[in-house]
Amino acid sequence: MSTITLKTTQLAAAVGTALTVASLTAQAATFEADVNAQYRASAFGVQNKDVGAQTDKETGLSHLLRLGADFKNEETGIQLFTSVNVAGERWQGDRYNKVPHQHYDNTVRSSDLTLDYAYVTVPVSERGKINVGRQKSSFNNCFLVCDGRRDRVSYHHALTDTLTGIINYDRKQDKDAFNRIDNGDLVYVGFLGKVNNLDVGFINFNYFNNYEG
């Protein structure tokens, strides 16, 4: 991974404007940038137990390509994390469609280029920081959430060197507001970290439809 230094008035001004909640002045600053990429190709086979399905099994290939760039201002500690999905679909094979105005990959379900995540981290004290934006989400070794993406605002506070307290708001769905048990807006509080080299965590979820878990 290479590290480069950027001195860009427009970039610093954009970040500063987005962080007015922290009373920062939009001005030229020096940012360190890390550029990264992720690629994964997978083969899969799924056995279908639905007796009404046309086929009882499905096999194929899929791949994922992500490009990211992370920025950090050493003076203020502000960080910007970004990533885009360049490709992330099942391989469709040698398909060809003569219908006018259709793209060669018209069978692909999503856009060619989509946002993966983008969020800003702002230190508010020596132990506390606020994260705002579309963020990565994994929990409990993928038992509940695995490599998910959430639109969220969160506050992390280091209780000790290995234990962090969290207050979090997730905006998960716009339609059918407050009527979904597992897909509505939620607020949770808790802590994650290590105690005597043991991974520990406790989080209480409070959904806006008065569901808790």
N, C-alpha and C positions, 0 to 999 in steps of 0.2 A: 504494500500500500504506500503510495507516494504522498508526500505532504508539500503543499505549495502555499505561498503567502499572497493574499490578495489585498490590494489597497484600492477600494472602489467606493467613491462617495455615494453613488446611487444605491449600492447594496447596503451600506451602513444606514443610509437614510430610510430605506424600506424596512429594515429590521427595527430601527429605532421607532418608526411610526407605529409598527405593529405592537410595540411594547410600551405604549404610553402609560399603561396601567402601572408600570414600574417607574414612571417619571424619568425616563431616560431621554436624553437629548439626541435627536437625529443628526448625526454628524459623521464625518469621515473617520474611519477606524481601521485597524489592521486585524484581519481575520485569517486564521489558519483553516485550510480546507483539506479534507480527506475525501478522495474519490474512490468508490468501491463498486464492485459488480458481483452478482450472484447468478449462477446458472445451474439448473438441475434437470436431468432427463430421467423419466421413470417409465417402467413397463408395469402394467397392471392387469389383473384378472379378477373379475367379480362374479360370484355365483348368485343368481337371482332366485329367490324363494317364492316370488309372486307367480301363482299358477296362471294368471291372466296375461302374463307378459309374452311378447312375441318370441323371445329367446330366453333360455335359462342361464346363459352366461354371456359376459361381455369382456373382451380383451382389447388392449390397445397400447399406444404410447402417448406420453404427454411430456411437455417441457415447460420450464419457467426461466425467464431472463429478467433480472432486475438491475437497474443502474441507480446508484445513489451518490449524493454529495453532502457531506456534513461540514458545518462551519462553526468556528469557535473564536470569540474575542477574549484573548488572554487577560486583558485589563479588567473587563466587567464580568467575565465568566459566562456570558450569554452564549447559548449554543442553538444552532438551527440544524435539524436533521431532516433530510429529504430522500425520497426514493420513488422511482416510477417503474411500472411494469411494461416492459417492451414486448414480451411474449409470455403467455401463460395459458396455453390451451392444449386440448387433445389434438394430436396430429390427425389430419383428415385424409391423408393419402393423396392419390393423384386425381383430384376432383377437377372437373372442367364444366363450366356452365356458359352456354351461348346466349342466354337471355340478356338483352341490352341493359347497360347501366348497372351490371352486377360485378362486384369486385371478385378477383380470383379466389379470395378466401371468404366468400360470402357465407360459408357454413360455420365460420368461427363465431362464437356467441358474444364476444365482447369487442370493445374498440381495440385498435392496434396499439394505442398508447394510453395508459391509464395511471392515475395517481395511486401509489402504494401507501405512502404515509408522508406527512409533513407536519412537524411540530417544533415549537420553540421552548427552550428551557431557560428560565430566569432565576438566578440565585436571589433570595430575599434576605438571607442571613447566612451565618457560617454553617448552619446545619440544615437550612430549609431551602427548597426550590419549588417553583411553580412550572408545570408543563401544560401547554395549550396547543391543541391541534389534533390532527388525525394520528393516532399513536398505535404502536404495536402492543399486542396483548397475548400473553401466555400465562397459564396458571396451573400449578399442581401437576407438573410433568405431563401436560396436555390432557389431563383427565377432564377438566372443565372447558378450557380454552386453549387452542393450539395455533400459534402464529396468526392470531386474529388481528383485526384492525378496528379501532374504536374512535369516534369523535368525542374527545373528552377534555376536561379541565381537572388537573390533579395537583395536590400539594403533598410533597414528600418531606418528612422531617427525620433526620438521623437522631434516634433516641440514644443509641450507643454507636460504637464503631461498626457493629455488625447487625444492628436491629433498626428498622426504619418504620415509622408510622406513616399512614397514608389516609388522606381524605380525597375522595374521587367522585366526579360527576360524569356519567356517560350519557350522550345523546345517541340513541340507537335506532330510532325509527320516527319518521314524520307522520305517516298515515296511521289510522286506527289508534290515535294517541291514547295512552293510559289503559288500553283494553287488552294488552297482551301480557301474559304472565312472565314469559322469558325473553321478550323482545321490546320492552318499553324503556322509557328513561329510568335511570336508577342512580342512586347515591350509595356509596359504601365507605365504611371506615374500618381500619384494622391495622395490622402490622405484619411485616415479613422480615426474615433474616435468619440468623444463626444464633443458637444458644448452646455453648459447649460443643461446637462443631456439628450440631444437629440442626437441620433445616426446619424452621418452624414458621407458622403463619396462622393468622386468624383474621377473617374478613366477614363483616356483617353486611349483607346486601339489602337495600330497602328500595323496592320498586314503587313507582308513583301510583300504582294501583293497589297499594297496601299489601303487597306480597313481600315476604321476607324469607331469607334462606341462609 
